[in-house]
Amino acid sequence: MPQTFGLLVRFVMKDEASAQSFDQLASETLEGIRDHESGTLVYVVHTPEGEPLTRIFYELYADRSAFDRHEQQPHVKHFLAEREQHLAATEVTYLAEVAGKRPALES
């Protein structure tokens, strides 16, 4: 079975205006991901309950190569360049699959 590659990213915004701008930027980026990234299996943005200035991204890729291709996309490069102005903190956790239920992968 192919080994997926995942990330959990926690972003904390500077303030409410930054959160709104960041959400717009993330929404625009998701359009490119949906349209151009077959190796991106899951890319979901969450707001934790009681933390209105925090966003959690859960990302799951078919494999490490799919993640590397994701990072090279113009819409992702734009997101990476623009996001910093809105952020007070970022924490990235890389995830190695052990077991679970996920979308089926082509072999």
C-alpha positions in Angstrom: 0.0 0.0 0.0 1.4 3.5 -0.8 2.5 5.6 2.1 0.5 8.8 2.5 2.2 12.0 3.8 0.3 14.4 6.0 0.7 17.7 7.8 -1.1 19.4 10.6 -0.5 23.2 10.6 -1.6 25.6 13.3 -1.7 29.3 12.3 -2.5 32.0 14.9 -3.6 35.3 13.4 -2.5 38.8 14.6 -6.1 40.1 14.9 -9.6 39.7 13.5 -8.8 41.7 10.3 -5.8 39.4 9.7 -8.0 36.4 10.2 -10.5 37.6 7.6 -7.8 38.4 5.1 -6.1 35.0 5.8 -9.4 33.2 5.3 -9.8 34.9 1.9 -6.3 33.9 0.9 -6.9 30.3 2.0 -10.1 30.2 0.0 -8.4 31.4 -3.2 -5.6 28.9 -2.7 -8.1 26.0 -2.2 -9.5 26.8 -5.7 -6.1 26.0 -7.2 -5.7 22.9 -5.1 -9.1 21.5 -6.1 -8.4 22.3 -9.8 -4.8 21.2 -10.2 -3.7 18.8 -7.5 -4.8 15.2 -7.9 -2.2 14.1 -5.4 -3.7 16.3 -2.6 -6.2 13.9 -1.1 -7.4 16.1 1.8 -6.9 19.8 2.4 -9.2 21.1 5.1 -9.1 24.4 7.1 -10.6 24.3 10.6 -11.2 26.9 13.3 -10.9 25.3 16.8 -13.8 26.0 19.1 -13.2 29.0 21.3 -10.1 30.1 19.3 -11.4 32.5 16.7 -7.9 33.7 15.6 -6.6 30.2 15.1 -6.7 28.1 11.9 -5.8 24.4 11.7 -4.9 23.0 8.3 -5.1 19.2 7.9 -3.4 18.1 4.7 -3.1 14.6 3.3 -1.1 13.8 0.2 -0.8 10.6 -1.8 2.9 10.5 -0.9 5.8 12.8 -0.2 6.2 13.5 -4.0 2.6 14.8 -4.1 3.4 17.2 -1.3 6.6 18.4 -3.1 4.5 19.0 -6.2 1.9 20.9 -4.1 4.6 23.2 -2.7 5.7 24.1 -6.3 2.3 25.2 -7.5 1.9 28.9 -8.3 -1.2 29.2 -6.1 0.7 27.6 -3.1 3.7 29.8 -3.7 1.4 32.8 -3.6 -0.2 31.6 -0.4 3.2 31.0 1.3 4.4 34.5 0.3 1.3 36.4 1.4 0.3 34.5 4.6 3.1 35.9 6.8 1.7 39.4 7.1 -1.4 38.0 8.9 0.3 35.6 11.3 1.4 35.9 14.9 2.6 32.2 15.1 2.9 29.0 13.0 3.4 25.4 14.1 3.9 22.6 11.6 3.6 18.9 12.5 4.5 16.3 9.8 2.6 13.1 10.0 3.6 9.6 8.9 0.6 7.2 8.4 0.4 4.3 10.8 -3.2 3.2 10.2 -6.7 4.5 9.6 -9.5 5.2 7.1 -8.7 7.5 4.2 -9.5 7.9 0.6 -8.5 4.9 -1.6 -5.3 5.4 -3.5 -4.6 4.1 -6.9 -1.7 1.6 -7.0 
